[in-house]
Amino acid sequence: MTTADTSAALRFDPPGPGSWSQDPVHFPRAVTRYWTEIHPAAFKRGTNDFARFYGMLIDGLESGYVNGFAYNSIKPAPDAEIPQRFQRAEEAFAKKIWREQLHDWDTTVKPAGIAAHRAIQAIDPDALSDQELADYLTRCRDHHAAMITQHMRFTASAVVPVGDFLAHAGAWTGLPPAELLGLMRGASAVSAGGSDERARLIAAISADPAAQELLESQDEPERVLNALRSLPSEAGTAVAGYLDLIGHRLLDGFDICEPTALEMPDALIRSIRIAVDPSNQEPSHVEDRIADVRAKVPAEHQTEFDEILGEARLMYRLRDERGVYSDIWASGLMRRAALAAGRRLATRGRIGNPVHIVDAGIDEMRAMVLGSGGPSAEELAKRADYRLTHSAKDVPPFLGPPAPPPPDLSQLPPPVARLMGATFIALGQLFGSSEEQHEENVLHGLAASQGVYEGPARLISGPSQFGRIMKGDILVTESTTEAFNILLPLLGAIVTDNGGLLSHSAIVAREFGIPGVVGTRDATELIADGARIRVDGTAGEVTVLG
């Protein structure tokens, strides 16, 4: 029986009233039981917060899981709140209220989040008693839930100014969103892996011949990393600081079934080698591109163009920062705690594979550690097998009745129409895929990042296969998250099945300046691993050459 046959045999009932659409952009694979328990309530809180903060006509989004697959539903704002929502929406552009959130993020939220991560990270879960480990699992879960809410709370500020820019600049110039979003390059350092710790790492290794010799050695990657951070020099301190920052983040995805950076030492070593190689630093020429687009804007709108572009570029980094410094780190810490429990249980013969612990719910994990129950080893193995063998492509894209049409913006007060229009445009560029039909040897997607590159296709179904990526490969995958930026320097180009021009895959491709085509729908099915392909990120085409 195929995966599709197995999925077809399952019931897919809506997880609640209303219309539900699958989210293959963020969750192309089935998720763990733990994730289905923690995500919906935390996600809803965060989306409720941003909808109310902006005065949107939606009350945020709800997520639900059916047989391990993610579905979302947009909920309308309560009728009683519409007058105050209208009043708040009038302030959004007049006061640029996203700047208030950016200031809060930079001065309070992000530093506090990092401090909370580091406090949890400083504890060695293997050194805890059973009761202490059970309590630590709960602490990590609570922290993870708070960070999911934090991630979502800043969503509107990350996308509304960008959506507003696309709406206005598109109307003034007639240029497609792909070309306009190219003007965002360089505005999100984190999307290209940037951080103070990374800059310090590059400078220190570049000035230290001993560190360079270690980095280029052919020893086991984990031994190389340990040797580098043990150096009695600035390079050793810098490496330790960098690994402390990124080591426990997930390399891709959001669920605790995905590996962290330190679990992939080979990929880390290779990405550091590329980072310290000055030949890999290329100018973006974004100022020239901005000038070219501005020249197409009618003279009477050029000042407004400058202002709106400035706001979009100012807020653009928040799109990826809110995940990298919130739940992607917290999820990695939860995984670390769970794996410590898994190793303990495997040593006792309670489970066969320590990694199977990630397929337990939080109460199940606690019960197993404390010896008071929980699923059998066979049950956990069965859950892991299901998760690893089922794809979002094999399940219904929609559940429940058809979604109602969006509101007629022309009937809304202008400030509300502008706010909702910017939101709808941004969401469309996040989740939309190409609808153009493929040709015999040419796949059509969305032109995410300009340029043309030819090379071998590397089909990657998940982070566990990242070790197969060689420098110059073209990544062909379902989708990626913002944390994947650690590995992007290895790639010549990127092609995805899912996601639009504001998906994380598209953003990181633009920041690294590599050709990218996203939203092809089925590149992973139509391109063979190792096939030579040409990625035209300007035209949005992928040609199979042989």
C-alpha positions in Angstrom: 0.0 0.0 0.0 1.4 3.4 -1.0 1.6 6.4 1.3 -1.3 8.0 -0.7 -3.4 4.9 -0.2 -2.7 4.8 3.5 -3.6 8.5 3.8 -6.8 8.0 1.8 -7.8 5.3 4.3 -7.7 7.9 7.1 -10.6 10.1 8.1 -10.0 13.8 7.5 -12.7 15.7 9.3 -12.4 19.4 9.9 -10.7 20.2 13.3 -13.4 22.7 14.1 -16.2 24.8 12.5 -15.5 26.8 9.4 -13.1 26.4 6.4 -9.7 25.0 6.9 -6.7 25.1 4.5 -3.7 22.9 4.8 -0.3 24.6 5.5 2.3 22.7 3.5 4.6 25.8 3.5 5.5 25.4 7.2 4.5 21.8 7.7 5.2 19.7 4.5 5.3 16.5 6.7 3.3 15.0 9.5 4.2 16.4 12.9 4.7 14.9 16.3 2.0 14.4 19.0 3.9 16.8 21.2 3.6 19.5 18.5 -0.2 19.0 18.0 -0.6 19.5 21.8 1.5 22.7 22.1 1.0 24.6 18.9 -2.7 25.4 18.4 -3.3 27.4 21.6 0.0 29.2 21.5 -0.4 30.0 17.8 -3.9 31.3 18.4 -2.8 33.6 21.2 -0.1 35.2 19.1 -2.4 35.8 16.0 -5.2 37.2 18.2 -2.6 39.7 19.6 -1.5 41.0 16.2 -5.0 41.2 14.8 -6.1 43.3 17.8 -3.0 45.4 17.8 -3.5 46.5 14.2 -7.3 46.7 14.3 -7.8 44.0 11.6 -11.1 42.6 10.6 -9.9 39.1 11.4 -9.5 37.8 15.0 -6.4 36.0 14.0 -5.9 32.4 12.9 -6.6 29.0 14.4 -4.5 25.9 13.7 -5.7 22.4 14.0 -4.1 19.0 13.3 -5.8 16.1 11.5 -3.8 12.9 11.4 -0.7 14.9 12.1 -1.2 17.4 9.3 -1.5 21.2 9.8 -4.6 23.1 8.8 -5.4 26.8 9.4 -8.6 28.7 9.6 -9.1 32.5 9.5 -11.6 33.7 12.1 -13.5 37.0 11.7 -13.3 39.7 14.3 -16.3 39.9 16.8 -19.0 42.2 15.6 -18.9 44.1 18.8 -15.2 45.0 18.3 -15.6 46.4 14.7 -15.9 50.1 15.7 -12.7 50.0 17.8 -11.0 48.0 15.2 -11.8 50.6 12.6 -10.4 53.3 14.9 -7.2 51.4 15.5 -6.7 50.7 11.8 -6.8 54.4 11.1 -3.8 54.8 13.4 -1.8 52.0 11.7 -0.3 54.0 8.8 -0.8 57.4 10.3 1.4 56.5 13.4 3.4 53.7 11.7 2.5 51.5 14.7 4.8 48.7 13.5 7.7 50.9 14.7 6.3 50.6 18.2 6.6 46.8 18.0 10.0 46.9 16.4 11.3 49.1 19.3 9.7 46.7 21.8 11.3 43.7 19.9 14.8 45.2 19.9 14.9 46.7 23.4 12.8 44.2 25.4 11.4 41.1 23.8 14.4 39.8 21.8 16.9 40.3 24.7 14.6 38.8 27.2 14.0 35.8 24.9 17.7 35.2 24.4 18.3 35.4 28.1 15.5 32.9 28.7 17.0 30.5 26.1 20.4 30.8 27.6 19.1 30.1 31.2 17.5 26.9 30.0 20.5 26.0 27.8 22.8 26.3 30.8 21.2 23.3 32.5 22.6 19.9 31.6 19.5 17.6 31.4 21.7 14.5 31.7 22.8 15.5 35.2 19.2 15.8 36.5 17.4 13.3 38.7 14.3 11.7 37.2 12.0 14.1 39.0 14.2 17.1 38.0 14.2 16.0 34.4 10.4 15.6 34.3 10.1 19.1 35.7 12.7 20.4 33.2 10.7 18.9 30.4 7.7 20.9 31.6 9.8 24.0 31.9 11.0 23.6 28.3 7.5 23.0 27.1 6.1 26.1 28.8 9.0 28.2 27.4 8.4 26.8 23.9 4.7 27.7 24.0 5.6 31.2 25.1 8.0 31.6 22.2 5.5 30.3 19.6 3.1 33.0 20.8 5.9 35.6 20.7 6.8 34.6 17.1 3.2 35.1 16.0 2.6 38.3 17.9 5.0 40.1 15.6 3.7 38.7 12.3 1.7 41.7 11.2 4.5 44.1 11.8 6.8 41.9 9.7 4.4 41.7 6.7 2.0 44.7 6.6 4.7 47.4 5.6 6.0 44.9 2.9 2.5 44.2 1.6 1.7 47.9 1.5 4.9 48.5 -0.5 4.0 45.8 -3.0 0.5 47.3 -3.4 1.7 50.9 -4.0 4.9 50.2 -6.0 3.1 47.6 -8.1 0.4 50.1 -9.0 2.9 52.9 -9.8 5.3 50.8 -11.9 3.4 47.8 -13.1 6.4 45.6 -12.0 5.7 42.1 -10.7 6.1 41.4 -6.9 9.2 39.2 -7.6 11.1 42.2 -9.0 9.9 44.6 -6.3 10.9 42.2 -3.5 14.4 42.1 -4.9 14.7 45.6 -3.4 14.5 44.0 0.1 17.9 42.4 -0.3 20.3 43.4 2.4 17.5 44.5 4.8 17.5 41.2 6.8 21.0 40.2 7.9 19.6 37.3 10.0 18.2 35.8 6.8 21.8 35.4 5.6 22.9 34.0 8.9 24.1 37.3 10.2 24.7 38.1 13.9 27.4 39.8 16.0 28.6 36.4 17.0 29.0 35.3 13.4 30.9 38.5 12.5 33.2 37.9 15.5 33.8 34.3 14.4 34.7 35.3 10.9 37.1 38.0 12.0 38.8 35.8 14.6 39.3 32.8 12.4 40.6 35.0 9.5 43.3 36.3 11.8 44.3 33.0 13.4 46.4 30.6 11.3 46.0 27.8 13.9 42.2 28.1 13.7 42.3 28.1 9.9 44.4 24.9 9.9 41.9 23.2 12.2 39.0 24.3 10.2 40.5 22.8 7.0 41.5 19.5 8.6 39.9 16.3 7.6 39.3 15.1 11.1 35.8 14.1 12.3 33.7 17.2 12.2 32.6 17.0 15.8 36.3 16.7 16.9 37.1 19.8 14.7 34.3 21.8 16.3 35.5 20.8 19.8 39.1 21.6 19.0 38.2 25.0 17.6 36.2 26.2 20.6 38.9 24.9 22.9 41.6 27.1 21.3 43.2 29.4 24.0 42.7 32.4 21.7 40.1 34.9 20.5 39.2 32.3 17.8 38.3 29.8 20.5 36.2 32.3 22.4 34.4 33.4 19.1 33.7 29.8 18.0 32.3 29.0 21.4 30.1 32.1 21.4 28.8 31.3 17.9 27.9 27.7 18.7 26.3 28.8 22.0 24.1 31.1 19.9 23.1 28.8 17.0 24.0 25.3 18.2 20.7 24.4 19.7 18.4 26.0 17.1 16.6 23.7 14.7 18.3 23.6 11.3 14.9 23.4 9.5 11.3 23.1 10.5 9.6 24.0 13.7 8.8 20.6 15.3 11.1 18.8 17.8 11.5 15.9 15.4 14.0 18.1 13.4 17.7 18.1 14.3 19.6 21.0 15.7 22.7 22.6 14.3 25.1 20.8 16.7 23.6 17.4 15.6 24.9 18.2 12.1 28.6 19.0 12.8 29.6 18.3 9.2 27.2 20.9 7.8 28.3 23.4 10.5 32.0 23.0 9.6 31.3 23.4 5.9 29.2 26.5 6.4 31.9 28.1 8.6 34.5 27.4 6.0 32.4 29.2 3.4 31.6 32.1 5.8 35.3 32.9 6.4 36.2 32.7 2.7 36.3 36.3 1.4 35.7 35.1 -2.2 32.1 34.2 -1.3 31.2 37.8 -0.4 29.5 39.5 -3.4 28.0 43.0 -3.6 24.2 43.1 -3.8 24.0 46.2 -6.0 20.6 46.8 -4.4 21.0 50.6 -4.5 21.2 50.4 -8.3 18.1 48.3 -8.5 16.2 50.7 -6.2 17.2 53.6 -8.4 16.0 51.7 -11.5 12.6 51.0 -10.0 12.2 54.5 -8.6 12.8 55.9 -12.0 9.6 54.1 -13.2 7.5 55.7 -10.4 5.6 58.9 -11.5 7.4 61.9 -10.2 4.5 63.0 -7.9 4.8 59.6 -6.1 8.5 59.3 -5.8 8.8 60.8 -2.3 6.0 58.5 -1.1 7.8 55.6 -2.8 10.9 56.4 -0.8 9.0 56.5 2.5 7.0 53.3 1.9 10.1 51.4 0.7 12.0 52.6 3.7 9.3 51.3 6.1 9.3 47.9 4.3 13.0 47.5 4.5 13.1 48.6 8.1 10.6 45.9 9.1 11.7 43.2 6.7 14.2 41.6 9.1 11.4 40.9 11.6 10.0 38.3 9.3 12.9 35.9 10.1 14.2 37.3 13.4 11.0 36.5 15.2 11.4 32.8 14.5 15.2 32.5 14.8 15.2 34.2 18.2 11.9 32.7 19.5 10.5 29.3 18.8 13.1 27.8 16.6 15.6 28.1 19.4 13.0 27.1 22.0 12.0 24.0 20.0 15.7 23.0 19.8 16.0 23.2 23.6 12.8 21.2 24.0 14.3 18.6 21.6 17.5 18.5 23.7 15.6 17.8 26.9 13.4 15.1 25.2 16.5 13.4 23.8 18.1 13.3 27.2 15.0 11.6 28.4 15.1 9.2 25.4 18.7 8.2 26.1 17.9 7.5 29.8 14.9 5.4 28.8 16.8 3.5 26.1 19.5 2.7 28.7 16.8 1.2 30.9 15.4 -0.8 28.0 12.1 1.2 28.1 12.4 2.2 24.5 14.5 0.9 21.7 15.5 4.1 19.9 16.2 7.2 22.0 14.9 9.5 19.2 11.5 7.9 19.4 10.8 9.9 22.5 10.0 13.0 20.3 6.8 11.2 19.2 5.5 11.2 22.8 3.3 14.0 24.2 4.6 16.0 27.1 2.6 14.2 29.8 3.7 10.9 28.2 7.3 11.9 28.4 7.0 12.8 32.0 5.3 9.5 32.9 7.9 7.5 31.1 10.8 9.3 32.9 9.1 8.8 36.2 8.2 5.2 35.5 4.5 5.8 35.9 3.2 4.8 32.5 3.3 6.2 29.0 3.2 4.6 25.5 5.0 1.4 24.8 8.2 1.3 22.7 6.2 -0.4 20.0 3.6 2.4 20.0 6.3 5.1 19.8 8.0 3.3 16.9 4.7 3.1 15.1 4.1 6.8 15.5 7.6 7.6 14.2 7.1 5.4 11.2 3.8 7.1 10.3 5.3 10.6 10.6 8.3 9.7 8.4 6.2 8.0 5.7 3.4 10.5 5.2 3.5 13.7 3.2 1.2 16.7 3.1 0.9 16.0 -0.6 -1.1 12.9 0.1 -3.9 14.6 2.2 -6.8 17.0 1.3 -5.8 20.6 0.8 -9.1 21.9 2.2 -11.5 20.7 4.9 -15.0 22.0 5.7 -17.1 24.2 3.6 -15.6 26.6 1.0 -14.0 29.7 2.5 -16.2 32.8 2.2 -14.9 35.5 -0.2 -12.7 38.2 1.3 -14.4 41.5 2.1 -14.9 44.0 -0.7 -12.2 46.5 0.2 -13.9 49.3 -1.8 -16.7 49.2 0.8 -14.4 49.8 3.7 -13.1 53.0 5.1 -9.8 53.8 3.3 -7.4 53.2 6.2 -9.1 49.8 6.9 -9.0 48.9 3.2 -5.4 49.8 3.0 -4.5 47.7 6.0 -6.5 44.6 4.9 -5.2 45.0 1.3 -1.6 45.0 2.5 -2.3 42.0 4.7 -4.0 40.0 1.9 -1.2 40.7 -0.5 1.5 39.7 2.0 -0.3 36.4 2.9 -0.8 35.7 -0.8 2.9 36.1 -1.4 3.6 33.9 1.6 1.4 30.9 0.8 0.8 31.2 -2.9 2.3 28.8 -5.4 2.5 29.0 -9.2 -0.5 27.8 -11.1 1.2 27.7 -14.5 1.3 24.3 -16.2 4.7 22.6 -16.6 6.2 21.6 -20.0 8.0 18.4 -20.8 11.3 19.4 -19.4 10.5 22.8 -17.9 8.9 23.4 -14.5 7.2 26.7 -13.8 7.3 28.3 -10.4 7.6 31.8 -8.9 10.7 33.9 -9.6 11.9 34.3 -6.0 15.6 35.4 -6.5 17.1 36.6 -9.8 19.9 34.9 -11.7 20.6 31.7 -13.6 22.6 28.7 -12.3 23.2 25.2 -13.6 24.2 22.3 -11.4 23.2 19.0 -9.9 19.8 18.7 -8.2 20.0 17.5 -4.6 16.6 16.2 -3.5 16.3 16.6 0.2 13.2 15.4 2.1 14.3 16.8 5.5 17.2 17.9 7.7 18.4 14.3 8.3 19.6 14.4 4.7 21.5 17.7 4.9 24.8 15.8 5.0 24.2 14.9 1.3 24.5 18.5 0.2 27.7 19.4 -1.5 29.0 22.9 -2.3 27.4 24.1 -5.6 24.4 21.7 -5.4 20.9 22.9 -6.2 18.6 22.2 -3.3 15.2 20.7 -4.4 12.9 20.4 -1.4 9.4 20.9 -0.3 10.0 24.0 1.7 12.5 25.5 4.3 12.3 27.6 7.3 14.4 30.7 8.3 16.9 28.6 10.4 18.0 26.8 7.2 20.1 29.9 6.5 23.1 28.2 8.2 23.3 25.9 5.2 22.4 28.2 2.3 26.1 29.2 1.6 26.6 25.6 0.3 24.0 26.0 -2.4 24.2 27.3 -6.0 20.4 27.7 -6.2 17.2 26.6 -4.5 13.9 25.1 -5.8 10.8 24.4 -3.6 7.4 22.8 -4.1 5.7 25.1 -1.6 5.6 28.7 -0.6 5.4 32.1 -2.3 7.7 35.1 -2.7 7.6 35.9 1.0 8.2 32.4 2.1 11.4 31.8 4.1 12.9 29.9 1.2 12.5 32.9 -1.0 13.8 35.4 1.6 17.0 33.5 2.3 17.7 32.9 -1.4 17.4 36.7 -2.0 19.6 37.5 0.9 22.3 35.1 -0.2 22.0 36.3 -3.8 21.4 32.8 -5.2 18.8 32.0 -7.9 15.6 30.7 -6.4 12.3 29.4 -7.8 9.6 28.6 -5.3 6.1 27.3 -5.4 6.6 24.8 -8.2 4.1 22.5 -6.5 5.9 19.2 -7.5 9.5 19.7 -8.3 10.5 17.0 -5.8 8.4 14.5 -7.8 9.5 15.6 -11.3 13.2 16.1 -10.8 15.5 13.2 -10.1 18.2 13.4 -7.5 21.5 14.1 -9.2 19.9 15.4 -12.4 21.5 18.4 -14.0 19.1 21.3 -14.0 19.1 25.0 -14.8 17.4 27.4 -12.4 16.3 30.7 -13.8 15.3 32.8 -10.8 14.4 35.7 -13.1 11.9 33.8 -15.2 10.7 31.4 -12.5 11.7 28.4 -14.6 13.5 25.1 -13.8 14.8 23.2 -16.8 15.8 19.6 -16.6 18.9 19.2 -18.7 19.7 15.6 -18.2 
